[in-house]
Amino acid sequence: MKDLLTLRVNGDTHEVAVPTHFTLLETLRYTIGLTGSKQGCDKGDCGACTVWLDGIPTLSCITPIYEALDREVRTVEGLVGLKGPTGEPHPLQDAFDLCGAAQCGFCTPGILMSAAALLEENTTPTRAEIQDALSGNLCRCTGYTKIIDAVEMAATRLRTAV
Amino acid sequence: MNPITRVPESPEVRESRDSSEGQDLRVIGQRMRKTDGLAKSTGRARYTDDIVLPGMLHGKILRSPHPHARIISIDTSRAEALDGVLGVVVGAEMTTPYGIIPWTPDEQALAVEKTRYIGDGVAAVAAVDEDTANRAIELIQVKYEILEPLLDPFEAARRTDVQIHAPKKSGHAPKERSSVGTEPKAKNGNISKIVKLDFGDIEGGIASADVVEEGDYFFEGTTHTPIEPHCAIGQWEEGGASVGRLTVWSSTQVPHYLHRELSKVLELDPARVRVIQPPVGGGFGGKSEPFDLEFCVAKLAMKTGRPVKILYTREEVFYSHRGRHPFHMHYRVGATADGKLTAVDARTLLDGGAYSSFGLVTTYYSGQLLTAPYRMPAFRFDSTRVFTNKPACGPKRGHGSVQPRFAFEVTLDKLAERLHLDPIELRRRNFVGEMTRTINEMRVTSNGFMECLDAVEASSDWKSKFRKLPFGRGVGVAGSCYISGTNYPIYPNKMPQSAIQLQVDRSGRVAIFTGASDIGQGSDSMVAYVVCEELGVPLDYVRVVASDTDMTPVDLGAYSSRVTFMLGNACIDAARKLKVMVQEAVAEEWEIPPKRVLLAGGRAFDGLDTGRQMHIAEAFNIAEAKYGTLGSVGSYNTPRDVHGEYRGGTIGASPAYSFTAHVAEVEVDPETGFVDVKTIWIAHDCGRALNPTIVEGQMEGSAYMGFGEALMEEHIFKDADHGRAGLHNAPSLLDYRIPTSVDTPELRSLIIESIDPEGPYGAKEAGEGPLHPSIPAIANAIYDAVGVRMDSLPFSAPRVWKALRNRNFEF
């Protein structure tokens, strides 16, 4: 059975027919076609599916789609242009490239959403604060070192840009 | 950013180096961006599960609930009758046995006669959506005759009344009583492989030793857990010019081997099979052989005429496994009073799980890769791999050599203590050297191990810490070596191991066609850097077309740390052929010798008059006018004489070896046994860092993975006393703990460059070697901290607490 739902994602309004048992992640990936958010476990364990619901990092794989109604959803695709002109990558996205923080890149979208939320609240995070903010996102490639470097670099660039 | 240490070049290395290597490098060695870095950080990169094809169906695989059972019958009629189900497949439709090692083909796409572990695939369905597919597999009725499962490897080695596989001739019937109790000449289908090799005079070496350290070690099994679950899509095209053509997209590390096995099992002409590997969300060895889903999507696509996708659940990823074998090891090592090794004697039982996988190689690697970086006058190993009714073990990062390295490096620590030697000094005294052969006849070229020891000793402030820190705090050291690719391919052939094709556009844009598999390690970026270096084009002029068997030349895959060394050399070969043409054409235009034409920074220059220059596109156009369409091919094959002249002497041979040393600093809570690893200093000889950022990423990721295995990871199964026998203990990312950002210690990368004479610009591997020492370094640090020896993994709080409680309080 499907419901016709209106969703706000990355500033766009989508009217979509969604199976009623779908999660937010399934809706994003398989109904709307925003495949940036990843499914690593489907149980809320790995964090690869992290998106923002009204600015708060949320595990979309364990969020029923009805939880997202009347709320602003933001995904990794919606970080582009958020801090600059249309199409410009978020300083975090650029820093991840510069620092080698994305190896296989599969955890990256979720990590970016957690890290970007941290930087919205805390413009001068310590390495320990960054580790805490990312503790719900598993990365199997990097050992986290380059990821933390990248978040520090982005924080510096965001501060100097203001 | 940490500095890079360059190893002083010896005359031997200099002499053997290709004379053309004297060039000034402009791109190689720089901290460049990756070609796919921004695609991954913006969510644009399309992994296999991100692909949706018109009319695509969803598949699911029904799996055995029994660890060991005979299949009596399978009734799929109710599933086929379910509305929305378009196809069902069972094992009887794909009976050709396969296996990644051509000598041990003991798997079938779906089980035909028997299931050998909980999770063995039995049947698969394709339906309009995932929910319908899930309902359909529940409607399939399988009648099983339940057989006794063997979960304990020692029991499996002894028992001939319960046989997991039918006994075969080769390797299954030991001539003499094996060290694990298999009766002589008793055909035992539970024995997967036996390897016994000895070099030098073992008993003489032990007899002449002043100290002999003997002990038992256990390495628990662990698994890869890439964050991307395995996924595959099959598409079948019928009619017209593409009559009977199969395409499979898969999150594989080995598109070429998958191509071969698909063709074999599905009985299709390989010219009609295409394998495409999209970006892969991590592998670590867990995607380096064919899996049931790839055969099932292909067969179901052929049966239904529609594209079919199967995505493993996380639970299925755990059951598909192919991870680190549990090793039961017994080591006996002798040394003289001044710390020189006299003999190394190793006996190992490998718990292989249900199928062979890479097990033949694992069994060899359990000994063959131990003979450097230390000189051993005598070495013997006796390894037996057995089948058990658990998911098959296979290659995980540091294939087959992480476990023996743990046992051996802890043994060295014990020897150093008995001899009152600093453990770093003991390792220095046994250095095998460069441009040499090991006791098992492997050729070693460049070797920066001594510089690795120097680097970790200095950076960790070792001398002021070792045996000097307060109780509860300690440091430990360990070393290792690893191959830069296997010298011989999995199936014997004389063709190149790696190849590149280059294509040039009139705009100056260069396309690189490569069969290599970028699984996050950066192979796409690596070939782009080589082309930028050689042809002088900027990075954004380079496009990499990778891992599509219809489009790209064969590369054997992302395993055994082979890609940078082999593909890098192939790319240099291709790029230099093109470079010569461009130089000659421009030289003719400028009426100067070709060697004066330099290609760099997007331009062609006159080396003696840099005012004379042109855009690189113009240089390419001049060359195209002179030679016709521009393009080139390059390939790499391994040197011939680098292995041992004995049966198995080619396994473990590599064109070059990397070397690593770690120091770990830990704090152990004596009340709880909790081990807090503070810092790991990682010094790694990667030959040359083609991009130091990527090399450091490999070093840190390796040390992280070793740290996780050391402290928390256990890929274990329930026995009948603790639930259902053969059931995975924790098949989720919550219960199978891997380190989070707050668990992971500070990781300090120290790059050592020994400039290998045969590596691309001197490079060797960096992706697997740096994992090895982290585990024994942590074990040795725990001893320094609280005086207990941890000879079994993992060093979890309950085990350390128990060891503390049981220890002799004389410390």
Interface residues (C-beta under 8 A of the other chain):
Chain A: P19 R29 Y30 G33 L34 T35 G36 S37 K38 Q39 G40 C41 D42 K43 D45 C46 A48 T75 V76 E77 L79 V80 P89 L92 Q93 D94 F96 D97 L98 C99 G100 A101 A102 Q103 C104 G105 F106 C107 T108 P109 L112 I130 Q131 D132 L134 S135 G136 N137 L138 C139 R140 C141 T142 G143 Y144 T145 K146 I147 I148
Chain B: R33 K34 D36 G37 L38 A39 K40 S41 T42 G43 R44 A45 R46 Y47 D49 D50 V52 D131 H224 T225 P226 I227 E228 P229 P279 V280 G281 G282 G283 F284 L311 T313 R314 I519 G520 Q521 G522 N691 T693 I694 E696 G697 E700 G701 S702 A703 Y704 M705 S732 L733 L734 I738 T740 S741 V742 T744 E746 L747 S749
